[in-house]
Amino acid sequence: MDQSETTTFTAFKGTQRLAAGALAAVALAVKAAEAEGPAGPILIYADATGKAIDLDTRGSAEEVAARYAVPAESAPPRDEGRGRGRPKLGVVAREVTLLPRHWDWLAAQPGGASVTLRKLVDDARKRDGGWSNHRAALDAAYHFMSAMAGDLPHFEDAIRALYAGDRAMVERHIADWPKDIRDHAMKLGYGE
């Protein structure tokens, strides 16, 4: 699991929230709950996506904590095997396919293609008025609700209301769901 994708996670044991927070803390709570014995399935979700993740809780508590600890940003960079680019900044190389006229225009820009593309993406993100973040929150709520509440009453109505932007109707449709599932769905979808 790439921890740069999200910073918080939530674990459920059955329909009850077990733990929420940094991955290492959630992993330790999951390990402790597993030691208590079966009382329902334990599922862990990345809050940024609402998707379930797997954790390896084998070993001692110290080993689990170390496995999922966030690396210190102050650690010195490793030079061996390091490729081109700026890994400390999180730069990722990927392929971009453009027409020759696009490459010609990019090549003529100050700073070159990479700088220009980063500026264009940043400008587009600013202009979307937060819609991308809003849509990501709705999608995270959808993924979580599908996994945890897909067989609960009014699930489909709640999803339709979620994407229709009708918060009051979402609250009405999920009112009878288990409290922790209801609360987490609202947190993911509406930042509560």
C-alpha positions as CSV (number, residue, x, y, z in Angstrom):
1,M,0.0,0.0,0.0
2,D,1.4,3.3,-1.0
3,Q,0.9,5.6,2.0
4,S,1.2,8.7,-0.2
5,E,-2.2,7.9,-1.6
6,T,-4.0,8.6,1.7
7,T,-3.1,9.5,5.2
8,T,-6.0,8.1,7.2
9,F,-7.6,4.7,7.4
10,T,-10.6,3.2,9.2
11,A,-11.0,-0.4,10.4
12,F,-14.3,-2.0,11.1
13,K,-15.0,-5.2,13.0
14,G,-18.4,-6.2,11.7
15,T,-20.5,-3.1,11.7
16,Q,-18.5,-1.4,14.5
17,R,-15.7,1.0,13.9
18,L,-12.6,-0.5,15.4
19,A,-10.0,2.2,14.8
20,A,-9.3,5.3,12.6
21,G,-6.2,7.2,11.9
22,A,-2.6,6.6,10.7
23,L,-2.0,3.2,9.1
24,A,0.4,2.0,11.8
25,A,-2.1,2.8,14.6
26,V,-5.0,1.1,12.7
27,A,-2.8,-1.9,11.9
28,L,-2.0,-2.3,15.7
29,A,-5.7,-2.1,16.6
30,V,-6.5,-4.7,13.9
31,K,-3.7,-7.0,15.3
32,A,-5.2,-6.6,18.8
33,A,-8.7,-7.3,17.6
34,E,-7.5,-10.4,15.8
35,A,-5.9,-11.7,19.0
36,E,-9.2,-11.4,20.8
37,G,-10.8,-13.9,18.4
38,P,-13.5,-13.9,15.8
39,A,-16.5,-11.7,16.4
40,G,-17.1,-10.6,12.8
41,P,-14.9,-9.8,9.8
42,I,-12.3,-7.1,10.1
43,L,-12.2,-4.7,7.1
44,I,-9.9,-1.8,6.7
45,Y,-10.6,1.1,4.4
46,A,-8.5,3.9,2.9
47,D,-10.4,7.1,3.8
48,A,-9.3,8.9,0.6
49,T,-10.8,6.3,-1.7
50,G,-13.3,4.4,0.5
51,K,-11.7,1.1,-0.9
52,A,-10.8,-1.8,1.3
53,I,-7.1,-2.6,1.8
54,D,-5.2,-5.6,3.2
55,L,-2.8,-5.4,6.1
56,D,-0.1,-7.9,7.1
57,T,-0.4,-8.1,10.9
58,R,2.0,-11.0,11.3
59,G,4.8,-10.7,13.8
60,S,5.1,-8.6,17.0
61,A,3.4,-5.3,17.6
62,E,6.7,-3.6,17.0
63,E,7.2,-5.3,13.7
64,V,3.6,-4.4,12.6
65,A,4.1,-0.8,13.7
66,A,7.4,-0.6,11.8
67,R,5.9,-2.1,8.7
68,Y,3.3,0.6,8.4
69,A,5.1,3.6,9.9
70,V,5.3,6.6,7.7
71,P,8.9,7.1,6.6
72,A,10.6,10.2,8.2
73,E,10.9,13.0,5.7
74,S,14.1,14.0,7.3
75,A,15.8,10.7,6.5
76,P,18.8,11.1,4.1
77,P,18.0,10.2,0.5
78,R,19.4,6.9,-0.7
79,D,21.6,7.4,-3.8
80,E,22.1,3.8,-4.7
81,G,19.8,2.7,-7.5
82,R,18.1,6.1,-7.7
83,G,16.9,7.0,-11.1
84,R,16.6,10.4,-12.8
85,G,14.1,13.0,-11.6
86,R,13.3,14.5,-8.3
87,P,12.1,11.6,-6.0
88,K,12.2,13.8,-2.9
89,L,9.6,16.0,-4.4
90,G,7.4,13.0,-5.4
91,V,8.0,13.4,-9.1
92,V,6.7,10.3,-11.0
93,A,7.7,9.6,-14.6
94,R,4.8,8.4,-16.8
95,E,4.2,8.3,-20.5
96,V,2.2,11.1,-22.2
97,T,1.0,10.7,-25.7
98,L,0.6,13.9,-27.7
99,L,0.5,14.9,-31.3
100,P,3.6,16.5,-32.9
101,R,2.1,20.0,-32.8
102,H,1.6,19.6,-29.0
103,W,5.2,18.5,-28.5
104,D,6.4,21.4,-30.6
105,W,4.4,23.9,-28.5
106,L,5.6,22.3,-25.3
107,A,9.2,22.4,-26.4
108,A,9.0,26.1,-27.1
109,Q,7.7,26.9,-23.6
110,P,10.1,28.2,-20.9
111,G,11.2,25.4,-18.6
112,G,10.3,22.7,-21.2
113,A,7.5,20.2,-21.4
114,S,7.5,19.0,-17.8
115,V,7.3,22.4,-16.2
116,T,4.6,23.5,-18.7
117,L,2.5,20.4,-18.1
118,R,2.7,20.8,-14.3
119,K,1.6,24.5,-14.6
120,L,-1.3,23.5,-16.9
121,V,-2.5,20.8,-14.5
122,D,-2.2,23.1,-11.5
123,D,-4.2,25.9,-13.3
124,A,-6.9,23.4,-14.3
125,R,-7.1,22.1,-10.7
126,K,-7.6,25.7,-9.5
127,R,-10.3,26.4,-12.1
128,D,-12.4,23.4,-11.3
129,G,-13.5,25.1,-8.1
130,G,-13.0,22.0,-5.9
131,W,-15.2,19.8,-8.1
132,S,-12.4,17.1,-8.4
133,N,-12.2,16.9,-4.6
134,H,-15.9,16.9,-4.2
135,R,-16.3,14.1,-6.8
136,A,-13.5,12.1,-5.1
137,A,-15.3,12.4,-1.7
138,L,-18.6,11.1,-3.3
139,D,-16.7,8.2,-4.9
140,A,-15.0,7.3,-1.6
141,A,-18.4,7.3,0.1
142,Y,-19.8,5.2,-2.7
143,H,-17.0,2.6,-2.5
144,F,-17.3,2.3,1.3
145,M,-21.1,2.2,1.2
146,S,-21.1,-0.5,-1.5
147,A,-18.8,-2.7,0.6
148,M,-20.3,-2.2,4.0
149,A,-24.0,-1.3,3.3
150,G,-24.7,-2.8,-0.1
151,D,-27.3,-5.2,1.4
152,L,-28.8,-2.7,3.8
153,P,-32.3,-1.1,3.3
154,H,-32.4,1.9,0.9
155,F,-28.8,1.5,-0.2
156,E,-29.6,2.2,-3.9
157,D,-31.8,5.2,-3.0
158,A,-29.0,6.5,-0.7
159,I,-26.4,6.2,-3.6
160,R,-28.8,8.0,-6.0
161,A,-29.3,10.8,-3.5
162,L,-25.5,11.0,-2.8
163,Y,-24.7,11.6,-6.5
164,A,-27.7,13.9,-6.9
165,G,-26.3,16.2,-4.2
166,D,-29.3,15.7,-1.9
167,R,-27.7,15.4,1.5
168,A,-31.0,15.5,3.4
169,M,-32.3,12.5,1.4
170,V,-29.0,10.6,1.9
171,E,-29.4,11.1,5.7
172,R,-33.0,9.9,5.5
173,H,-32.2,6.8,3.5
174,I,-29.4,5.7,5.9
175,A,-31.0,6.7,9.1
176,D,-31.7,3.0,10.1
177,W,-28.2,1.8,9.2
178,P,-25.7,0.8,12.0
179,K,-24.4,4.1,13.5
180,D,-20.7,3.6,12.7
181,I,-21.4,2.7,9.1
182,R,-23.8,5.7,8.8
183,D,-21.3,8.1,10.4
184,H,-18.4,7.0,8.3
185,A,-20.3,7.2,5.1
186,M,-21.3,10.8,5.9
187,K,-17.7,11.6,6.9
188,L,-16.4,10.3,3.6
189,G,-19.0,12.0,1.5
190,Y,-19.4,15.3,3.3
191,G,-16.2,15.6,5.4
192,E,-17.8,15.2,8.8
